[in-house]
Amino acid sequence: MKDKESSRKRKRATNTKKHTKKPQNHQQQPPPRIPSKSQNQKDSTFDDQQTPSNPAKLSKPSSFLDKMKARLSGGHFRMINEKLYTCTGNEALNYFQEDPALFDMYHTGYQEQMLHWPDQPVNIIIKWLKDHNPSLVVADFGCGDARLAKNVKNRVFSFDLVSNDPAVIACDMSNVPLGSSSVDVAVFCLSLMGTNFPSYLQEAHRVLKPSGWLLIAEVKSRFDPNNGGADPNKFSKAICDLGFTSELKNFSNKMFILLHFKKKEKLSSTAKEIEWPELKPCLYKRR
Ligand SMILES: C[S@@+](CC[C@H](N)C(=O)[O-])C[C@H]1O[C@@H](n2cnc3c(N)ncnc32)[C@H](O)[C@@H]1O
């Protein structure tokens, strides 16, 4: 009996030893690992847009945080972008009115994406305007940061869903505060985003003077019928049926197409049903 009792006591003592935490000896801890060159390279693929040029910066904890923030904001951009391509203009207006910070988030991401485009379509349109008479009055539908208005001598009415600039008029561009036949040029630079895009083109037709110009720059992949995109000829025909003549189709750029139309002097008396092709959303890749 005594033997059993003493063996139980011994067992308890060894168990307690097993579970007792050793006091930490910090001096014996291995030193923190400094990322080697190959680890730095691996990190840079995490989000190569954010890789600092100085590798020493990578060892600072803030660079990891910066990368996390960049990743998060890239995700937010893609989410907002997809929303804009899959809802109506009015829904997009309400979306941004509820949280105007989303608009800034979208535009930060959009500018980041555009850095990877060899040419900016807005610069091609700016050049077109500079080559024409500066007295032409322009309406920029979906103007973004109003770069167009800031770079030409023309009088420009700039419209977007949110206004962060006194020069920009906040509205849904299917209903702009301009009189009928009041402008010479209507511009849509990558802005035919809403599912109701035909109503934006109808509005441009309303505000354009007879013989006024309609200039469209759109993402090329949206007009690639082999890849689910619209047939550009059907799109062009629909615009002509709205009351325009086609003046230019330029597919030479890798990233965007350029289409120019002129508003017909006289509208045909027989209004016909216009067959608009669907325009697929332009979704940006994670970089
Ligand atoms: C891709 S960005 C292009 C901005 C500018 N045109 C450029 O080329 O830099 C498209 C812009 O169209 C605006 N947009 C989209 N739908 C709109 C609508 N229904 N009414 C007004 N603006 C709209 C978006 O808010 C966004 O600023």
The ligand as an SDF file (V2000), in Angstrom:
LIG
                    3D

 27 29  0  0  0  0  0  0  0  0999 V2000
  -12.8140   54.7840  -66.6130 C   0  0  0  0  0  0  0  0  0  0  0  0
  -13.1940   56.3440  -65.9940 S   0  0  0  0  0  0  0  0  0  0  0  0
  -12.5480   57.4030  -67.2760 C   0  0  0  0  0  0  0  0  0  0  0  0
  -12.3810   58.8200  -66.8280 C   0  0  0  0  0  0  0  0  0  0  0  0
  -11.9080   59.8010  -67.9220 C   0  0  0  0  0  0  0  0  0  0  0  0
  -12.8550   59.9040  -68.9980 N   0  0  0  0  0  0  0  0  0  0  0  0
  -10.5440   59.4010  -68.4330 C   0  0  0  0  0  0  0  0  0  0  0  0
  -10.4410   58.9920  -69.5810 O   0  0  0  0  0  0  0  0  0  0  0  0
   -9.5870   59.5170  -67.6520 O   0  0  0  0  0  0  0  0  0  0  0  0
  -14.9440   56.3970  -66.3140 C   0  0  0  0  0  0  0  0  0  0  0  0
  -15.6420   57.5040  -65.5960 C   0  0  0  0  0  0  0  0  0  0  0  0
  -17.0170   57.5030  -66.0240 O   0  0  0  0  0  0  0  0  0  0  0  0
  -17.8080   57.8180  -64.9110 C   0  0  0  0  0  0  0  0  0  0  0  0
  -19.1840   57.3410  -65.1230 N   0  0  0  0  0  0  0  0  0  0  0  0
  -19.6010   56.0630  -65.3190 C   0  0  0  0  0  0  0  0  0  0  0  0
  -20.9410   56.0120  -65.4280 N   0  0  0  0  0  0  0  0  0  0  0  0
  -21.3790   57.2880  -65.2990 C   0  0  0  0  0  0  0  0  0  0  0  0
  -22.6740   57.8860  -65.3160 C   0  0  0  0  0  0  0  0  0  0  0  0
  -23.7930   57.1580  -65.4760 N   0  0  0  0  0  0  0  0  0  0  0  0
  -22.7620   59.2210  -65.1730 N   0  0  0  0  0  0  0  0  0  0  0  0
  -21.6370   59.9810  -65.0000 C   0  0  0  0  0  0  0  0  0  0  0  0
  -20.3910   59.4710  -64.9710 N   0  0  0  0  0  0  0  0  0  0  0  0
  -20.2590   58.1450  -65.1230 C   0  0  0  0  0  0  0  0  0  0  0  0
  -17.1100   57.0930  -63.7680 C   0  0  0  0  0  0  0  0  0  0  0  0
  -17.4850   57.6160  -62.5180 O   0  0  0  0  0  0  0  0  0  0  0  0
  -15.6490   57.3400  -64.0910 C   0  0  0  0  0  0  0  0  0  0  0  0
  -15.1700   58.5030  -63.4810 O   0  0  0  0  0  0  0  0  0  0  0  0
  1  2  1  0
  2  3  1  0
  2 10  1  0
  3  4  1  0
  4  5  1  0
  5  6  1  0
  5  7  1  0
  7  8  2  0
  7  9  1  0
 10 11  1  0
 11 12  1  0
 11 26  1  0
 12 13  1  0
 13 14  1  0
 13 24  1  0
 14 15  1  0
 14 23  1  0
 15 16  2  0
 16 17  1  0
 17 18  1  0
 17 23  2  0
 18 19  1  0
 18 20  2  0
 20 21  1  0
 21 22  2  0
 22 23  1  0
 24 25  1  0
 24 26  1  0
 26 27  1  0
M  CHG  2   2   1   9  -1
M  END
$$$$
